[in-house]
Amino acid sequence: MDENSSYWQENLRLIFICLIIWFVVSFGFGLLLVEPLNNIRIGGYKLGFWFAQQGSIYTFVALVFWYTKKMNALDKKYDVGEE
């Protein structure tokens, strides 16, 4: 396996991890598990409601920063960073 295919395999792995986390938070916590999570309150708001309204957005923004950090490290590892 050459370096180029290794780079893209690691890149796709990061993308799939991000998509799985976002799916679990937005669909799982925001729709499927909303009733059990609504029994928990944080700051006066039901946790299921919070995930449906704000949690998936915050998670998405955090994933963008996490992905950027991981991709910068991956670029350095394979020496494909910007010059």
PDB file of N, CA, C and O in Angstrom, chain B, residues numbered from 101:
ATOM      1  N   MET B 101       0.841  -1.171   0.000  1.00  0.00           N
ATOM      2  CA  MET B 101       0.000   0.000   0.000  1.00  0.00           C
ATOM      3  C   MET B 101       0.895   1.245   0.000  1.00  0.00           C
ATOM      4  O   MET B 101       1.819   1.361   0.805  1.00  0.00           O
ATOM      5  N   ASP B 102       0.608   2.155  -0.901  1.00  0.00           N
ATOM      6  CA  ASP B 102       1.448   3.355  -0.978  1.00  0.00           C
ATOM      7  C   ASP B 102       0.970   4.415   0.012  1.00  0.00           C
ATOM      8  O   ASP B 102      -0.090   4.287   0.625  1.00  0.00           O
ATOM      9  N   GLU B 103       1.774   5.455   0.150  1.00  0.00           N
ATOM     10  CA  GLU B 103       1.471   6.513   1.114  1.00  0.00           C
ATOM     11  C   GLU B 103       0.180   7.241   0.793  1.00  0.00           C
ATOM     12  O   GLU B 103      -0.567   7.613   1.698  1.00  0.00           O
ATOM     13  N   ASN B 104      -0.090   7.448  -0.495  1.00  0.00           N
ATOM     14  CA  ASN B 104      -1.278   8.184  -0.895  1.00  0.00           C
ATOM     15  C   ASN B 104      -2.552   7.465  -0.459  1.00  0.00           C
ATOM     16  O   ASN B 104      -3.476   8.099   0.050  1.00  0.00           O
ATOM     17  N   SER B 105      -2.607   6.160  -0.654  1.00  0.00           N
ATOM     18  CA  SER B 105      -3.812   5.433  -0.250  1.00  0.00           C
ATOM     19  C   SER B 105      -3.920   5.350   1.275  1.00  0.00           C
ATOM     20  O   SER B 105      -5.028   5.349   1.812  1.00  0.00           O
ATOM     21  N   SER B 106      -2.792   5.281   1.975  1.00  0.00           N
ATOM     22  CA  SER B 106      -2.821   5.295   3.444  1.00  0.00           C
ATOM     23  C   SER B 106      -3.359   6.624   3.955  1.00  0.00           C
ATOM     24  O   SER B 106      -4.152   6.667   4.896  1.00  0.00           O
ATOM     25  N   TYR B 107      -2.924   7.688   3.334  1.00  0.00           N
ATOM     26  CA  TYR B 107      -3.393   9.020   3.712  1.00  0.00           C
ATOM     27  C   TYR B 107      -4.906   9.107   3.563  1.00  0.00           C
ATOM     28  O   TYR B 107      -5.595   9.574   4.469  1.00  0.00           O
ATOM     29  N   TRP B 108      -5.423   8.660   2.423  1.00  0.00           N
ATOM     30  CA  TRP B 108      -6.860   8.771   2.176  1.00  0.00           C
ATOM     31  C   TRP B 108      -7.660   7.811   3.038  1.00  0.00           C
ATOM     32  O   TRP B 108      -8.792   8.126   3.406  1.00  0.00           O
ATOM     33  N   GLN B 109      -7.118   6.669   3.365  1.00  0.00           N
ATOM     34  CA  GLN B 109      -7.813   5.764   4.280  1.00  0.00           C
ATOM     35  C   GLN B 109      -7.956   6.387   5.660  1.00  0.00           C
ATOM     36  O   GLN B 109      -9.013   6.295   6.284  1.00  0.00           O
ATOM     37  N   GLU B 110      -6.888   7.021   6.134  1.00  0.00           N
ATOM     38  CA  GLU B 110      -6.962   7.690   7.439  1.00  0.00           C
ATOM     39  C   GLU B 110      -7.912   8.880   7.388  1.00  0.00           C
ATOM     40  O   GLU B 110      -8.640   9.138   8.346  1.00  0.00           O
ATOM     41  N   ASN B 111      -7.904   9.598   6.283  1.00  0.00           N
ATOM     42  CA  ASN B 111      -8.806  10.732   6.109  1.00  0.00           C
ATOM     43  C   ASN B 111     -10.256  10.258   6.127  1.00  0.00           C
ATOM     44  O   ASN B 111     -11.083  10.846   6.825  1.00  0.00           O
ATOM     45  N   LEU B 112     -10.577   9.221   5.384  1.00  0.00           N
ATOM     46  CA  LEU B 112     -11.937   8.685   5.351  1.00  0.00           C
ATOM     47  C   LEU B 112     -12.355   8.143   6.713  1.00  0.00           C
ATOM     48  O   LEU B 112     -13.522   8.243   7.094  1.00  0.00           O
ATOM     49  N   ARG B 113     -11.407   7.571   7.445  1.00  0.00           N
ATOM     50  CA  ARG B 113     -11.702   7.086   8.801  1.00  0.00           C
ATOM     51  C   ARG B 113     -12.135   8.246   9.696  1.00  0.00           C
ATOM     52  O   ARG B 113     -13.107   8.127  10.442  1.00  0.00           O
ATOM     53  N   LEU B 114     -11.420   9.362   9.622  1.00  0.00           N
ATOM     54  CA  LEU B 114     -11.797  10.543  10.412  1.00  0.00           C
ATOM     55  C   LEU B 114     -13.185  11.055  10.018  1.00  0.00           C
ATOM     56  O   LEU B 114     -13.986  11.421  10.878  1.00  0.00           O
ATOM     57  N   ILE B 115     -13.460  11.078   8.719  1.00  0.00           N
ATOM     58  CA  ILE B 115     -14.766  11.550   8.249  1.00  0.00           C
ATOM     59  C   ILE B 115     -15.876  10.653   8.774  1.00  0.00           C
ATOM     60  O   ILE B 115     -16.901  11.145   9.244  1.00  0.00           O
ATOM     61  N   PHE B 116     -15.680   9.334   8.699  1.00  0.00           N
ATOM     62  CA  PHE B 116     -16.699   8.404   9.184  1.00  0.00           C
ATOM     63  C   PHE B 116     -16.909   8.544  10.688  1.00  0.00           C
ATOM     64  O   PHE B 116     -18.044   8.454  11.156  1.00  0.00           O
ATOM     65  N   ILE B 117     -15.861   8.758  11.441  1.00  0.00           N
ATOM     66  CA  ILE B 117     -15.991   8.969  12.885  1.00  0.00           C
ATOM     67  C   ILE B 117     -16.829  10.213  13.151  1.00  0.00           C
ATOM     68  O   ILE B 117     -17.727  10.190  13.993  1.00  0.00           O
ATOM     69  N   CYS B 118     -16.541  11.298  12.439  1.00  0.00           N
ATOM     70  CA  CYS B 118     -17.305  12.533  12.609  1.00  0.00           C
ATOM     71  C   CYS B 118     -18.778  12.324  12.263  1.00  0.00           C
ATOM     72  O   CYS B 118     -19.658  12.782  12.991  1.00  0.00           O
ATOM     73  N   LEU B 119     -19.045  11.638  11.159  1.00  0.00           N
ATOM     74  CA  LEU B 119     -20.430  11.404  10.750  1.00  0.00           C
ATOM     75  C   LEU B 119     -21.180  10.525  11.742  1.00  0.00           C
ATOM     76  O   LEU B 119     -22.358  10.762  12.012  1.00  0.00           O
ATOM     77  N   ILE B 120     -20.518   9.525  12.281  1.00  0.00           N
ATOM     78  CA  ILE B 120     -21.168   8.649  13.259  1.00  0.00           C
ATOM     79  C   ILE B 120     -21.497   9.422  14.538  1.00  0.00           C
ATOM     80  O   ILE B 120     -22.600   9.301  15.073  1.00  0.00           O
ATOM     81  N   ILE B 121     -20.543  10.211  15.026  1.00  0.00           N
ATOM     82  CA  ILE B 121     -20.781  11.003  16.241  1.00  0.00           C
ATOM     83  C   ILE B 121     -21.924  11.977  16.015  1.00  0.00           C
ATOM     84  O   ILE B 121     -22.812  12.098  16.858  1.00  0.00           O
ATOM     85  N   TRP B 122     -21.911  12.675  14.882  1.00  0.00           N
ATOM     86  CA  TRP B 122     -22.964  13.648  14.612  1.00  0.00           C
ATOM     87  C   TRP B 122     -24.318  12.956  14.477  1.00  0.00           C
ATOM     88  O   TRP B 122     -25.324  13.480  14.953  1.00  0.00           O
ATOM     89  N   PHE B 123     -24.360  11.792  13.838  1.00  0.00           N
ATOM     90  CA  PHE B 123     -25.605  11.056  13.697  1.00  0.00           C
ATOM     91  C   PHE B 123     -26.151  10.646  15.057  1.00  0.00           C
ATOM     92  O   PHE B 123     -27.338  10.817  15.334  1.00  0.00           O
ATOM     93  N   VAL B 124     -25.275  10.103  15.908  1.00  0.00           N
ATOM     94  CA  VAL B 124     -25.716   9.661  17.234  1.00  0.00           C
ATOM     95  C   VAL B 124     -26.259  10.838  18.034  1.00  0.00           C
ATOM     96  O   VAL B 124     -27.292  10.717  18.692  1.00  0.00           O
ATOM     97  N   VAL B 125     -25.574  11.973  17.982  1.00  0.00           N
ATOM     98  CA  VAL B 125     -26.008  13.134  18.764  1.00  0.00           C
ATOM     99  C   VAL B 125     -27.288  13.741  18.198  1.00  0.00           C
ATOM    100  O   VAL B 125     -28.222  14.015  18.952  1.00  0.00           O
ATOM    101  N   SER B 126     -27.348  13.955  16.879  1.00  0.00           N
ATOM    102  CA  SER B 126     -28.509  14.642  16.313  1.00  0.00           C
ATOM    103  C   SER B 126     -29.717  13.723  16.175  1.00  0.00           C
ATOM    104  O   SER B 126     -30.814  14.096  16.591  1.00  0.00           O
ATOM    105  N   PHE B 127     -29.548  12.538  15.604  1.00  0.00           N
ATOM    106  CA  PHE B 127     -30.679  11.642  15.396  1.00  0.00           C
ATOM    107  C   PHE B 127     -30.962  10.798  16.634  1.00  0.00           C
ATOM    108  O   PHE B 127     -32.109  10.659  17.058  1.00  0.00           O
ATOM    109  N   GLY B 128     -29.900  10.238  17.203  1.00  0.00           N
ATOM    110  CA  GLY B 128     -30.080   9.381  18.369  1.00  0.00           C
ATOM    111  C   GLY B 128     -30.571  10.129  19.594  1.00  0.00           C
ATOM    112  O   GLY B 128     -31.615   9.796  20.155  1.00  0.00           O
ATOM    113  N   PHE B 129     -29.820  11.138  20.009  1.00  0.00           N
ATOM    114  CA  PHE B 129     -30.190  11.891  21.209  1.00  0.00           C
ATOM    115  C   PHE B 129     -31.343  12.857  20.946  1.00  0.00           C
ATOM    116  O   PHE B 129     -32.176  13.081  21.824  1.00  0.00           O
ATOM    117  N   GLY B 130     -31.398  13.426  19.749  1.00  0.00           N
ATOM    118  CA  GLY B 130     -32.418  14.438  19.449  1.00  0.00           C
ATOM    119  C   GLY B 130     -33.774  13.868  19.082  1.00  0.00           C
ATOM    120  O   GLY B 130     -34.785  14.551  19.243  1.00  0.00           O
ATOM    121  N   LEU B 131     -33.827  12.626  18.591  1.00  0.00           N
ATOM    122  CA  LEU B 131     -35.108  12.039  18.169  1.00  0.00           C
ATOM    123  C   LEU B 131     -35.416  10.711  18.858  1.00  0.00           C
ATOM    124  O   LEU B 131     -36.474  10.560  19.469  1.00  0.00           O
ATOM    125  N   LEU B 132     -34.510   9.765  18.763  1.00  0.00           N
ATOM    126  CA  LEU B 132     -34.801   8.429  19.279  1.00  0.00           C
ATOM    127  C   LEU B 132     -34.820   8.351  20.806  1.00  0.00           C
ATOM    128  O   LEU B 132     -35.686   7.697  21.388  1.00  0.00           O
ATOM    129  N   LEU B 133     -33.880   9.006  21.439  1.00  0.00           N
ATOM    130  CA  LEU B 133     -33.764   8.933  22.905  1.00  0.00           C
ATOM    131  C   LEU B 133     -34.260  10.191  23.605  1.00  0.00           C
ATOM    132  O   LEU B 133     -33.892  10.457  24.749  1.00  0.00           O
ATOM    133  N   VAL B 134     -35.092  10.962  22.919  1.00  0.00           N
ATOM    134  CA  VAL B 134     -35.512  12.244  23.489  1.00  0.00           C
ATOM    135  C   VAL B 134     -36.338  12.059  24.770  1.00  0.00           C
ATOM    136  O   VAL B 134     -36.170  12.829  25.715  1.00  0.00           O
ATOM    137  N   GLU B 135     -37.214  11.071  24.823  1.00  0.00           N
ATOM    138  CA  GLU B 135     -38.053  10.882  26.005  1.00  0.00           C
ATOM    139  C   GLU B 135     -37.247  10.478  27.240  1.00  0.00           C
ATOM    140  O   GLU B 135     -37.429  11.081  28.298  1.00  0.00           O
ATOM    141  N   PRO B 136     -36.361   9.478  27.145  1.00  0.00           N
ATOM    142  CA  PRO B 136     -35.555   9.172  28.341  1.00  0.00           C
ATOM    143  C   PRO B 136     -34.647  10.331  28.756  1.00  0.00           C
ATOM    144  O   PRO B 136     -34.444  10.570  29.947  1.00  0.00           O
ATOM    145  N   LEU B 137     -34.106  11.047  27.774  1.00  0.00           N
ATOM    146  CA  LEU B 137     -33.225  12.171  28.107  1.00  0.00           C
ATOM    147  C   LEU B 137     -33.992  13.341  28.708  1.00  0.00           C
ATOM    148  O   LEU B 137     -33.416  14.141  29.445  1.00  0.00           O
ATOM    149  N   ASN B 138     -35.282  13.453  28.404  1.00  0.00           N
ATOM    150  CA  ASN B 138     -36.079  14.545  28.967  1.00  0.00           C
ATOM    151  C   ASN B 138     -36.287  14.408  30.469  1.00  0.00           C
ATOM    152  O   ASN B 138     -36.707  15.365  31.118  1.00  0.00           O
ATOM    153  N   ASN B 139     -36.002  13.240  31.031  1.00  0.00           N
ATOM    154  CA  ASN B 139     -36.088  13.065  32.478  1.00  0.00           C
ATOM    155  C   ASN B 139     -34.922  13.728  33.194  1.00  0.00           C
ATOM    156  O   ASN B 139     -34.957  13.897  34.413  1.00  0.00           O
ATOM    157  N   ILE B 140     -33.890  14.105  32.446  1.00  0.00           N
ATOM    158  CA  ILE B 140     -32.711  14.776  33.010  1.00  0.00           C
ATOM    159  C   ILE B 140     -32.816  16.255  32.664  1.00  0.00           C
ATOM    160  O   ILE B 140     -33.090  16.616  31.519  1.00  0.00           O
ATOM    161  N   ARG B 141     -32.599  17.094  33.645  1.00  0.00           N
ATOM    162  CA  ARG B 141     -32.668  18.544  33.411  1.00  0.00           C
ATOM    163  C   ARG B 141     -31.303  19.172  33.673  1.00  0.00           C
ATOM    164  O   ARG B 141     -30.620  18.850  34.645  1.00  0.00           O
ATOM    165  N   ILE B 142     -30.934  20.073  32.776  1.00  0.00           N
ATOM    166  CA  ILE B 142     -29.698  20.837  32.937  1.00  0.00           C
ATOM    167  C   ILE B 142     -30.055  22.306  32.762  1.00  0.00           C
ATOM    168  O   ILE B 142     -30.536  22.713  31.704  1.00  0.00           O
ATOM    169  N   GLY B 143     -29.821  23.087  33.787  1.00  0.00           N
ATOM    170  CA  GLY B 143     -30.137  24.510  33.724  1.00  0.00           C
ATOM    171  C   GLY B 143     -31.625  24.777  33.515  1.00  0.00           C
ATOM    172  O   GLY B 143     -31.997  25.802  32.944  1.00  0.00           O
ATOM    173  N   GLY B 144     -32.476  23.862  33.973  1.00  0.00           N
ATOM    174  CA  GLY B 144     -33.912  24.037  33.825  1.00  0.00           C
ATOM    175  C   GLY B 144     -34.477  23.508  32.520  1.00  0.00           C
ATOM    176  O   GLY B 144     -35.696  23.489  32.346  1.00  0.00           O
ATOM    177  N   TYR B 145     -33.639  23.084  31.609  1.00  0.00           N
ATOM    178  CA  TYR B 145     -34.106  22.562  30.317  1.00  0.00           C
ATOM    179  C   TYR B 145     -33.999  21.048  30.289  1.00  0.00           C
ATOM    180  O   TYR B 145     -33.070  20.465  30.848  1.00  0.00           O
ATOM    181  N   LYS B 146     -34.958  20.424  29.634  1.00  0.00           N
ATOM    182  CA  LYS B 146     -34.910  18.977  29.459  1.00  0.00           C
ATOM    183  C   LYS B 146     -33.754  18.638  28.523  1.00  0.00           C
ATOM    184  O   LYS B 146     -33.564  19.294  27.500  1.00  0.00           O
ATOM    185  N   LEU B 147     -32.988  17.616  28.875  1.00  0.00           N
ATOM    186  CA  LEU B 147     -31.787  17.276  28.114  1.00  0.00           C
ATOM    187  C   LEU B 147     -32.120  16.837  26.685  1.00  0.00           C
ATOM    188  O   LEU B 147     -31.384  17.178  25.759  1.00  0.00           O
ATOM    189  N   GLY B 148     -33.199  16.097  26.487  1.00  0.00           N
ATOM    190  CA  GLY B 148     -33.595  15.693  25.139  1.00  0.00           C
ATOM    191  C   GLY B 148     -33.930  16.889  24.269  1.00  0.00           C
ATOM    192  O   GLY B 148     -33.546  16.945  23.101  1.00  0.00           O
ATOM    193  N   PHE B 149     -34.646  17.844  24.840  1.00  0.00           N
ATOM    194  CA  PHE B 149     -34.968  19.081  24.120  1.00  0.00           C
ATOM    195  C   PHE B 149     -33.695  19.849  23.782  1.00  0.00           C
ATOM    196  O   PHE B 149     -33.554  20.377  22.679  1.00  0.00           O
ATOM    197  N   TRP B 150     -32.765  19.907  24.746  1.00  0.00           N
ATOM    198  CA  TRP B 150     -31.517  20.630  24.507  1.00  0.00           C
ATOM    199  C   TRP B 150     -30.736  20.006  23.358  1.00  0.00           C
ATOM    200  O   TRP B 150     -30.243  20.719  22.485  1.00  0.00           O
ATOM    201  N   PHE B 151     -30.620  18.677  23.351  1.00  0.00           N
ATOM    202  CA  PHE B 151     -29.901  18.012  22.259  1.00  0.00           C
ATOM    203  C   PHE B 151     -30.574  18.279  20.919  1.00  0.00           C
ATOM    204  O   PHE B 151     -29.893  18.495  19.917  1.00  0.00           O
ATOM    205  N   ALA B 152     -31.894  18.265  20.892  1.00  0.00           N
ATOM    206  CA  ALA B 152     -32.608  18.492  19.638  1.00  0.00           C
ATOM    207  C   ALA B 152     -32.420  19.925  19.145  1.00  0.00           C
ATOM    208  O   ALA B 152     -32.359  20.156  17.938  1.00  0.00           O
ATOM    209  N   GLN B 153     -32.327  20.881  20.056  1.00  0.00           N
ATOM    210  CA  GLN B 153     -32.259  22.285  19.665  1.00  0.00           C
ATOM    211  C   GLN B 153     -30.833  22.826  19.563  1.00  0.00           C
ATOM    212  O   GLN B 153     -30.518  23.559  18.625  1.00  0.00           O
ATOM    213  N   GLN B 154     -29.981  22.478  20.503  1.00  0.00           N
ATOM    214  CA  GLN B 154     -28.650  23.077  20.558  1.00  0.00           C
ATOM    215  C   GLN B 154     -27.515  22.068  20.502  1.00  0.00           C
ATOM    216  O   GLN B 154     -26.469  22.348  19.916  1.00  0.00           O
ATOM    217  N   GLY B 155     -27.703  20.912  21.095  1.00  0.00           N
ATOM    218  CA  GLY B 155     -26.627  19.940  21.247  1.00  0.00           C
ATOM    219  C   GLY B 155     -26.017  19.490  19.939  1.00  0.00           C
ATOM    220  O   GLY B 155     -24.797  19.364  19.832  1.00  0.00           O
ATOM    221  N   SER B 156     -26.858  19.244  18.935  1.00  0.00           N
ATOM    222  CA  SER B 156     -26.306  18.783  17.658  1.00  0.00           C
ATOM    223  C   SER B 156     -25.507  19.888  16.977  1.00  0.00           C
ATOM    224  O   SER B 156     -24.525  19.609  16.290  1.00  0.00           O
ATOM    225  N   ILE B 157     -25.916  21.128  17.161  1.00  0.00           N
ATOM    226  CA  ILE B 157     -25.183  22.251  16.569  1.00  0.00           C
ATOM    227  C   ILE B 157     -23.823  22.413  17.251  1.00  0.00           C
ATOM    228  O   ILE B 157     -22.803  22.556  16.578  1.00  0.00           O
ATOM    229  N   TYR B 158     -23.810  22.391  18.579  1.00  0.00           N
ATOM    230  CA  TYR B 158     -22.554  22.498  19.317  1.00  0.00           C
ATOM    231  C   TYR B 158     -21.623  21.333  18.984  1.00  0.00           C
ATOM    232  O   TYR B 158     -20.415  21.514  18.831  1.00  0.00           O
ATOM    233  N   THR B 159     -22.196  20.148  18.877  1.00  0.00           N
ATOM    234  CA  THR B 159     -21.394  18.975  18.529  1.00  0.00           C
ATOM    235  C   THR B 159     -20.792  19.134  17.148  1.00  0.00           C
ATOM    236  O   THR B 159     -19.621  18.816  16.941  1.00  0.00           O
ATOM    237  N   PHE B 160     -21.583  19.624  16.196  1.00  0.00           N
ATOM    238  CA  PHE B 160     -21.080  19.826  14.842  1.00  0.00           C
ATOM    239  C   PHE B 160     -19.912  20.818  14.833  1.00  0.00           C
ATOM    240  O   PHE B 160     -18.903  20.573  14.172  1.00  0.00           O
ATOM    241  N   VAL B 161     -20.036  21.914  15.544  1.00  0.00           N
ATOM    242  CA  VAL B 161     -18.962  22.908  15.589  1.00  0.00           C
ATOM    243  C   VAL B 161     -17.716  22.310  16.239  1.00  0.00           C
ATOM    244  O   VAL B 161     -16.602  22.530  15.762  1.00  0.00           O
ATOM    245  N   ALA B 162     -17.896  21.559  17.321  1.00  0.00           N
ATOM    246  CA  ALA B 162     -16.756  20.912  17.981  1.00  0.00           C
ATOM    247  C   ALA B 162     -16.096  19.902  17.041  1.00  0.00           C
ATOM    248  O   ALA B 162     -14.871  19.790  17.018  1.00  0.00           O
ATOM    249  N   LEU B 163     -16.891  19.171  16.270  1.00  0.00           N
ATOM    250  CA  LEU B 163     -16.340  18.206  15.326  1.00  0.00           C
ATOM    251  C   LEU B 163     -15.548  18.887  14.215  1.00  0.00           C
ATOM    252  O   LEU B 163     -14.551  18.342  13.741  1.00  0.00           O
ATOM    253  N   VAL B 164     -15.977  20.061  13.799  1.00  0.00           N
ATOM    254  CA  VAL B 164     -15.235  20.800  12.774  1.00  0.00           C
ATOM    255  C   VAL B 164     -13.840  21.139  13.283  1.00  0.00           C
ATOM    256  O   VAL B 164     -12.856  20.951  12.567  1.00  0.00           O
ATOM    257  N   PHE B 165     -13.746  21.637  14.512  1.00  0.00           N
ATOM    258  CA  PHE B 165     -12.441  21.973  15.082  1.00  0.00           C
ATOM    259  C   PHE B 165     -11.598  20.715  15.321  1.00  0.00           C
ATOM    260  O   PHE B 165     -10.394  20.719  15.062  1.00  0.00           O
ATOM    261  N   TRP B 166     -12.225  19.641  15.813  1.00  0.00           N
ATOM    262  CA  TRP B 166     -11.510  18.386  16.043  1.00  0.00           C
ATOM    263  C   TRP B 166     -10.978  17.827  14.731  1.00  0.00           C
ATOM    264  O   TRP B 166      -9.827  17.396  14.663  1.00  0.00           O
ATOM    265  N   TYR B 167     -11.806  17.832  13.685  1.00  0.00           N
ATOM    266  CA  TYR B 167     -11.392  17.324  12.381  1.00  0.00           C
ATOM    267  C   TYR B 167     -10.239  18.157  11.815  1.00  0.00           C
ATOM    268  O   TYR B 167      -9.295  17.611  11.243  1.00  0.00           O
ATOM    269  N   THR B 168     -10.321  19.468  11.975  1.00  0.00           N
ATOM    270  CA  THR B 168      -9.250  20.347  11.493  1.00  0.00           C
ATOM    271  C   THR B 168      -7.934  20.025  12.178  1.00  0.00           C
ATOM    272  O   THR B 168      -6.895  19.937  11.523  1.00  0.00           O
ATOM    273  N   LYS B 169      -7.971  19.849  13.492  1.00  0.00           N
ATOM    274  CA  LYS B 169      -6.754  19.517  14.236  1.00  0.00           C
ATOM    275  C   LYS B 169      -6.187  18.181  13.789  1.00  0.00           C
ATOM    276  O   LYS B 169      -4.983  18.064  13.561  1.00  0.00           O
ATOM    277  N   LYS B 170      -7.042  17.170  13.660  1.00  0.00           N
ATOM    278  CA  LYS B 170      -6.592  15.843  13.245  1.00  0.00           C
ATOM    279  C   LYS B 170      -6.058  15.855  11.816  1.00  0.00           C
ATOM    280  O   LYS B 170      -5.077  15.172  11.523  1.00  0.00           O
ATOM    281  N   MET B 171      -6.682  16.618  10.925  1.00  0.00           N
ATOM    282  CA  MET B 171      -6.219  16.676   9.536  1.00  0.00           C
ATOM    283  C   MET B 171      -4.888  17.411   9.428  1.00  0.00           C
ATOM    284  O   MET B 171      -4.046  17.042   8.609  1.00  0.00           O
ATOM    285  N   ASN B 172      -4.687  18.434  10.236  1.00  0.00           N
ATOM    286  CA  ASN B 172      -3.388  19.109  10.244  1.00  0.00           C
ATOM    287  C   ASN B 172      -2.283  18.145  10.670  1.00  0.00           C
ATOM    288  O   ASN B 172      -1.196  18.143  10.093  1.00  0.00           O
ATOM    289  N   ALA B 173      -2.571  17.323  11.688  1.00  0.00           N
ATOM    290  CA  ALA B 173      -1.586  16.325  12.127  1.00  0.00           C
ATOM    291  C   ALA B 173      -1.359  15.272  11.041  1.00  0.00           C
ATOM    292  O   ALA B 173      -0.232  14.825  10.827  1.00  0.00           O
ATOM    293  N   LEU B 174      -2.427  14.886  10.368  1.00  0.00           N
ATOM    294  CA  LEU B 174      -2.311  13.898   9.294  1.00  0.00           C
ATOM    295  C   LEU B 174      -1.519  14.455   8.111  1.00  0.00           C
ATOM    296  O   LEU B 174      -0.719  13.743   7.504  1.00  0.00           O
ATOM    297  N   ASP B 175      -1.741  15.720   7.789  1.00  0.00           N
ATOM    298  CA  ASP B 175      -0.988  16.366   6.714  1.00  0.00           C
ATOM    299  C   ASP B 175       0.499  16.408   7.034  1.00  0.00           C
ATOM    300  O   ASP B 175       1.336  16.178   6.161  1.00  0.00           O
ATOM    301  N   LYS B 176       0.824  16.700   8.282  1.00  0.00           N
ATOM    302  CA  LYS B 176       2.235  16.722   8.678  1.00  0.00           C
ATOM    303  C   LYS B 176       2.833  15.323   8.638  1.00  0.00           C
ATOM    304  O   LYS B 176       3.981  15.143   8.231  1.00  0.00           O
ATOM    305  N   LYS B 177       2.059  14.344   9.057  1.00  0.00           N
ATOM    306  CA  LYS B 177       2.540  12.959   9.074  1.00  0.00           C
ATOM    307  C   LYS B 177       2.906  12.491   7.670  1.00  0.00           C
ATOM    308  O   LYS B 177       3.912  11.805   7.484  1.00  0.00           O
ATOM    309  N   TYR B 178       2.092  12.861   6.681  1.00  0.00           N
ATOM    310  CA  TYR B 178       2.346  12.428   5.298  1.00  0.00           C
ATOM    311  C   TYR B 178       2.999  13.507   4.449  1.00  0.00           C
ATOM    312  O   TYR B 178       3.152  13.352   3.237  1.00  0.00           O
ATOM    313  N   ASP B 179       3.380  14.597   5.093  1.00  0.00           N
ATOM    314  CA  ASP B 179       4.076  15.698   4.415  1.00  0.00           C
ATOM    315  C   ASP B 179       3.300  16.209   3.195  1.00  0.00           C
ATOM    316  O   ASP B 179       3.851  16.352   2.104  1.00  0.00           O
ATOM    317  N   VAL B 180       2.008  16.480   3.411  1.00  0.00           N
ATOM    318  CA  VAL B 180       1.176  17.013   2.317  1.00  0.00           C
ATOM    319  C   VAL B 180       0.540  18.343   2.712  1.00  0.00           C
ATOM    320  O   VAL B 180      -0.451  18.762   2.114  1.00  0.00           O
ATOM    321  N   GLY B 181       1.105  19.003   3.713  1.00  0.00           N
ATOM    322  CA  GLY B 181       0.578  20.276   4.159  1.00  0.00           C
ATOM    323  C   GLY B 181       0.792  21.375   3.150  1.00  0.00           C
ATOM    324  O   GLY B 181       1.519  21.214   2.170  1.00  0.00           O
ATOM    325  N   GLU B 182       0.149  22.489   3.406  1.00  0.00           N
ATOM    326  CA  GLU B 182       0.316  23.652   2.540  1.00  0.00           C
ATOM    327  C   GLU B 182       1.729  24.209   2.669  1.00  0.00           C
ATOM    328  O   GLU B 182       2.359  24.122   3.723  1.00  0.00           O
ATOM    329  N   GLU B 183       2.195  24.770   1.594  1.00  0.00           N
ATOM    330  CA  GLU B 183       3.555  25.310   1.609  1.00  0.00           C
ATOM    331  C   GLU B 183       3.561  26.803   1.577  1.00  0.00           C
ATOM    332  O   GLU B 183       4.629  27.416   1.586  1.00  0.00           O
TER     333      GLU B 183
END
